[in-house]
Amino acid sequence: MDKFKKIGLSALAGTLATLSAAQAGSLSVSGGAEISYVQRDNGEVTGNPIGMDKAISFAGSGELDNGWTVSIGHALTDTATWDDSWLSIDMGSLGTVWFDQGDGKDMGSALDNVVPTAFEEADAGMATGLVMSGGAIDDNGSIVYKLPVFSGAQIGFAYNPRSAGASNADGASSGNATDSQGQGFEWAVDWSPEMVPGLRVGGAIGKCSDCMAGTLDRDEETWFATYAYGPLSIGYQVADEDDGTNTFDTDIYGVSFNVNDALSVSYQYGETDGSAAAYTTAEFKGISAAYNIGPMAIKFTDNSGKHINGSATDNDDNRELNLSMSF
């Protein structure tokens, strides 16, 4: 009997060793070489205006026996914490599934403002910006499914069983710490029709049940259209949000122009109007430019905000000069 036990244990150990070797993989490491100089208005306390990107990303992938590809990614942020993680399963003609923890793999987050710009959006650097889509579903702990691109169209769905919950480790779960952690749903489409080169249209619709204070729902949607012809690109986007108490309507216009292969410039304007009686329409204007010299890019933006967060007296300015290098 002992002899059979030894044989069984030896076989099990060999099997486990084989599985471990099959599951082993490698990770690639990437990081940014980017510095910036930021100038705010006189009413803002900014400290040292010089900043540097210190984020590091790890990524890896492997192929299963059936041809599917599994990929993972983890990001270490400026604060030396693991900020974003994701795991994807590319099933070929069946589409791709993402398990997301903070990386924004849902399409709504990616489509919050797609109006053309050379560098930053018009509300970049503001304490409160335009009210856009992407907030109905929290990317911490969400599941995203995207169909394969067909005739230039990408369709995606996202679900989070507890939006605004914690970003958990495996085997852990978050409790009902607040009354603002409900289920989030989202679907989106991003279409660049092959029969009209340069045109891009799409939108996203999201809903979070019982995720606002007082167990109120949050509903949002956004729709956009952009068109590129030669060096010129134009775009328009709208967004609507209902947080159960107030509604917000946002409009964004923008144009960008490639002066040559190295230099591009842009102008973007956006405004958000709220339903509250005291809400004054918030307005944002931004001019951006980018100049590429081989692996180096010099970028600049000059943004101004008026009636920030609906306040009649809150105005802001933000200027940024950015230098980045790729290797």
C-alpha positions in Angstrom: 0.0 0.0 0.0 2.8 2.4 0.9 4.5 1.7 -2.4 1.3 2.6 -4.3 1.1 5.9 -2.3 4.6 6.7 -3.2 4.0 6.1 -6.9 0.8 8.2 -6.7 2.5 11.1 -5.0 5.4 11.0 -7.4 3.0 11.1 -10.4 1.1 14.0 -8.8 4.3 15.9 -8.1 5.4 15.4 -11.7 2.0 16.7 -13.0 2.1 19.8 -10.8 5.7 20.5 -12.0 4.5 20.2 -15.6 1.6 22.6 -15.0 3.8 25.1 -13.2 6.2 25.1 -16.1 3.3 25.5 -18.6 1.9 28.4 -16.7 5.2 30.2 -16.3 5.7 33.3 -18.4 7.6 36.5 -18.7 6.8 40.2 -18.3 8.0 43.2 -20.2 8.6 46.5 -18.5 8.0 49.9 -19.9 8.2 53.4 -18.5 7.8 57.0 -19.6 10.4 59.6 -20.1 8.3 62.6 -19.7 8.7 66.0 -17.9 6.3 68.9 -17.7 6.1 72.5 -16.6 2.7 73.7 -15.4 1.5 77.2 -14.7 -1.8 77.9 -13.0 -3.6 81.3 -12.4 -2.5 83.5 -9.5 -5.2 82.2 -7.2 -3.9 78.6 -7.3 -1.3 77.1 -5.0 0.7 74.7 -7.2 4.1 74.4 -5.5 7.0 73.3 -7.8 5.7 73.6 -11.4 8.2 71.0 -12.7 7.0 67.4 -12.8 8.2 64.1 -14.1 6.4 60.9 -15.1 7.4 58.0 -12.8 4.9 55.3 -13.8 6.1 51.8 -14.7 4.0 49.3 -16.6 4.4 45.5 -16.7 2.8 43.5 -19.5 2.9 39.9 -20.6 1.0 37.4 -22.8 0.8 33.8 -23.7 -1.1 31.5 -26.1 -3.4 28.7 -25.0 -3.6 25.3 -26.8 -6.8 26.4 -28.6 -5.2 29.5 -30.0 -6.7 32.0 -27.6 -4.3 34.7 -26.2 -4.2 35.6 -22.6 -2.5 38.9 -21.6 -2.0 40.8 -18.4 -0.9 44.2 -17.3 0.0 46.0 -14.1 0.9 49.6 -13.5 3.0 51.2 -10.7 2.1 54.9 -10.4 4.0 58.0 -9.2 2.8 57.3 -5.7 4.6 53.9 -5.7 1.3 51.9 -5.5 -0.1 49.3 -7.8 -2.8 51.5 -9.5 -4.1 49.6 -12.5 -4.3 46.0 -13.4 -6.1 44.0 -16.2 -6.3 40.5 -17.7 -7.6 39.9 -21.2 -8.6 36.8 -23.1 -8.6 37.2 -26.8 -10.9 34.5 -28.3 -10.4 35.4 -31.9 -13.7 35.5 -33.8 -15.6 35.2 -30.4 -14.3 38.6 -29.2 -12.2 39.6 -26.2 -13.0 39.7 -22.5 -11.2 42.0 -20.0 -11.1 41.7 -16.3 -10.3 45.3 -15.3 -9.1 47.0 -12.1 -8.6 50.6 -12.8 -7.2 50.6 -16.4 -10.4 51.9 -18.1 -10.8 49.1 -20.6 -14.6 49.9 -20.9 -15.3 51.8 -24.1 -17.3 54.5 -22.3 -14.2 55.8 -20.5 -12.2 55.8 -23.7 -15.0 57.7 -25.5 -15.6 60.4 -22.9 -14.0 63.1 -25.2 -12.8 62.1 -28.7 -13.1 65.6 -30.2 -9.7 66.2 -32.1 -6.9 67.8 -30.1 -3.2 68.1 -30.7 -2.4 67.5 -27.0 -4.7 68.1 -24.1 -8.5 68.5 -23.8 -10.0 71.9 -23.1 -10.7 71.1 -19.4 -7.3 69.5 -18.6 -5.8 70.7 -15.4 -9.0 72.1 -14.0 -10.3 71.3 -10.5 -13.6 70.3 -12.1 -14.0 69.8 -15.8 -16.8 69.0 -18.2 -19.4 66.5 -17.1 -18.8 63.6 -19.4 -19.6 59.9 -19.7 -17.7 57.0 -18.2 -18.7 57.5 -14.5 -21.7 55.1 -14.5 -19.5 52.1 -14.4 -16.4 51.9 -12.2 -13.4 50.2 -13.9 -12.3 48.7 -10.5 -13.6 45.1 -10.7 -15.5 45.4 -14.0 -15.9 42.8 -16.8 -15.6 44.1 -20.3 -16.5 42.3 -23.5 -15.8 43.6 -27.0 -16.9 42.0 -30.2 -14.4 41.7 -33.1 -14.3 44.7 -35.3 -16.7 44.3 -38.2 -16.9 46.7 -41.2 -15.0 49.3 -39.1 -17.4 49.0 -36.1 -16.3 48.1 -32.5 -19.1 47.2 -30.1 -18.5 46.7 -26.4 -20.3 45.9 -23.2 -19.2 46.3 -19.6 -20.6 45.2 -16.2 -19.5 45.9 -12.6 -21.4 44.1 -9.8 -20.4 46.8 -7.3 -19.4 50.1 -8.9 -17.3 52.3 -6.6 -16.3 49.2 -4.6 -12.7 48.4 -3.7 -10.1 47.1 -6.1 -9.8 43.6 -4.5 -7.0 41.0 -4.5 -8.0 37.5 -5.6 -10.1 35.7 -3.0 -11.2 39.0 -1.4 -14.5 40.9 -1.5 -15.8 44.3 -0.5 -18.7 44.9 1.9 -21.5 47.4 1.8 -19.5 50.2 3.3 -21.8 52.9 1.8 -25.1 53.2 0.1 -23.5 54.3 -3.2 -22.2 51.0 -4.5 -24.6 49.6 -7.0 -24.4 47.6 -10.2 -23.0 49.3 -13.2 -23.9 48.6 -16.9 -22.6 50.0 -20.1 -22.7 49.5 -23.9 -20.8 51.4 -26.5 -20.1 51.5 -30.3 -17.2 53.1 -32.1 -17.6 53.0 -35.9 -15.3 54.2 -38.7 -17.3 53.2 -41.8 -15.2 51.9 -44.6 -17.4 53.5 -47.2 -16.7 57.0 -45.8 -13.0 57.3 -45.2 -12.2 59.8 -42.4 -15.6 59.6 -40.7 -15.9 58.3 -37.1 -19.2 58.1 -35.2 -20.3 56.4 -32.1 -21.5 56.7 -28.5 -22.0 55.0 -25.1 -24.9 54.5 -22.7 -24.3 53.7 -19.1 -26.4 53.1 -15.9 -25.5 52.5 -12.3 -28.3 51.3 -10.1 -28.4 52.6 -6.5 -24.9 54.1 -6.8 -25.6 57.7 -5.8 -26.2 58.9 -2.2 -29.7 58.0 -1.1 -29.6 54.9 -3.3 -30.4 57.0 -6.4 -29.5 55.8 -9.9 -27.1 57.4 -12.3 -27.8 57.5 -16.0 -25.5 58.8 -18.8 -25.0 58.8 -22.5 -22.7 60.4 -25.0 -22.6 60.6 -28.8 -19.9 61.9 -31.2 -18.9 62.5 -34.8 -15.5 63.4 -36.1 -14.2 63.8 -39.7 -10.7 64.0 -41.0 -9.9 65.2 -44.5 -6.3 65.6 -45.4 -4.5 67.6 -42.6 -7.8 68.9 -41.1 -9.9 67.1 -38.5 -13.1 68.4 -36.9 -15.4 67.0 -34.3 -18.6 67.4 -32.2 -19.7 65.5 -29.1 -22.7 65.7 -26.7 -23.1 64.1 -23.3 -26.1 63.9 -20.9 -26.0 62.8 -17.3 -28.7 62.4 -14.6 -27.4 61.7 -11.1 -30.9 61.3 -9.6 -30.9 64.8 -8.3 -29.6 67.0 -11.2 -29.1 66.7 -14.9 -26.2 68.0 -16.9 -25.8 68.6 -20.7 -22.4 69.0 -22.3 -21.4 70.1 -25.8 -17.9 70.0 -27.2 -16.5 71.4 -30.5 -13.0 71.0 -31.8 -10.7 71.3 -34.8 -7.1 70.2 -35.3 -4.7 70.9 -38.2 -1.5 69.1 -39.2 0.7 72.0 -40.4 3.3 69.4 -41.6 4.5 66.0 -40.7 6.0 67.3 -37.4 3.7 70.1 -36.2 0.0 69.9 -35.3 -2.2 72.6 -33.6 -5.8 72.5 -32.3 -8.6 74.4 -30.7 -11.3 72.9 -28.5 -14.3 74.4 -26.8 -16.7 72.7 -24.3 -19.5 73.7 -22.0 -21.7 72.0 -19.4 -25.1 73.3 -18.3 -26.8 72.0 -15.1 -30.4 71.8 -14.1 -29.9 73.4 -10.6 -31.2 76.9 -10.4 -27.8 78.3 -9.1 -25.8 76.5 -11.8 -24.0 78.8 -14.2 -23.0 77.3 -17.5 -19.3 76.1 -17.2 -17.2 77.0 -20.2 -13.7 75.7 -21.2 -11.4 76.7 -24.1 -8.1 75.1 -25.0 -5.4 75.7 -27.5 -2.8 72.9 -28.0 0.2 72.2 -30.1 2.5 69.3 -30.6 5.9 69.1 -32.4 7.6 65.8 -33.0 11.3 65.4 -33.7 11.9 61.7 -34.2 11.5 60.0 -30.8 11.0 63.3 -29.0 7.8 65.3 -28.7 7.3 68.9 -27.4 3.7 69.6 -26.5 2.0 72.7 -25.2 -1.6 73.6 -24.0 -3.2 76.8 -22.8 -6.6 76.2 -21.2 -9.0 78.5 -19.6 -12.2 77.7 -17.6 -15.1 79.9 -16.7 -17.8 79.2 -14.1 -16.0 76.0 -12.9 -18.5 73.4 -11.5 -21.4 75.9 -12.2 -20.0 78.6 -9.8 -20.6 82.1 -11.1 -17.2 83.3 -9.6 -14.9 80.3 -10.0 -12.5 80.8 -13.0 -9.2 79.0 -13.8 -6.3 78.9 -16.2 -3.9 76.1 -16.9 -0.8 76.1 -19.1 1.5 73.1 -19.6 4.7 72.6 -21.5 5.5 68.9 -21.9 8.6 67.1 -23.2 8.4 63.3 -23.8 10.8 60.8 -25.3 10.3 57.3 -26.6 12.9 54.6 -26.8 
